[in-house]
């Protein structure tokens, strides 16, 4: 188990990466809306699909280091 300092560093780095990925996703969504000359919007289907992808990604991250 990592020490408290290592845990803090890991959480800080993971939070920064998450924030950057979120900003990139928002930027991409806005650019797509600009290209279509419309408002940024996600359909219910796109939202569910995105949610499932995020859950799958979190599952994969949680399994890092468990395998051989």
C-alpha positions in Angstrom: 0.0 0.0 0.0 1.4 3.4 -0.9 2.3 5.9 1.8 0.0 8.9 2.5 2.4 11.1 0.4 2.3 8.7 -2.5 -1.5 8.5 -2.2 -1.8 12.3 -2.3 0.5 12.5 -5.4 -1.4 9.7 -7.2 -4.8 11.4 -6.5 -3.4 14.8 -7.6 -2.1 13.5 -10.8 -5.2 11.4 -11.5 -7.4 14.5 -10.8 -5.3 16.7 -13.2 -5.5 14.0 -15.9 -9.2 13.7 -15.4 -9.7 17.5 -15.6 -7.6 17.7 -18.8 -9.6 14.9 -20.4 -12.8 16.6 -19.4 -11.7 19.9 -20.9 -10.7 18.1 -24.1 -14.1 16.4 -24.3 -15.9 19.7 -23.8 -13.8 21.4 -26.4 -14.5 18.6 -28.9 -18.2 18.8 -28.2 -18.2 22.6 -28.8 -16.2 22.3 -32.0 -18.6 19.7 -33.3 -21.5 22.0 -32.5 -19.8 24.9 -34.3 -19.2 22.8 -37.4 -22.9 22.0 -37.5 -23.9 25.6 -36.7 -26.0 24.4 -33.8 -26.1 24.2 -30.0 -23.9 21.6 -28.3 -26.1 18.7 -27.3 -25.9 15.0 -26.6 -28.7 12.6 -27.4 -29.9 10.2 -24.7 -28.3 7.4 -26.7 -24.9 9.2 -26.9 -25.1 10.0 -23.2 -25.7 6.4 -22.2 -23.0 5.2 -24.6 -20.5 7.7 -23.2 -21.4 6.7 -19.6 -20.9 3.0 -20.4 -17.5 3.8 -22.0 -16.4 5.7 -18.9 -17.5 2.9 -16.6 -15.5 0.4 -18.7 -12.5 2.7 -18.6 -12.7 3.0 -14.8 -13.0 -0.8 -14.5 -9.9 -1.2 -16.6 -8.0 1.3 -14.5 -9.0 -0.4 -11.3 -7.6 -3.7 -12.7 -4.2 -2.3 -13.5 -1.5 -4.3 -11.7 -3.8 -7.1 -10.8 -2.8 -9.4 -13.7 0.3 -11.3 -14.3 
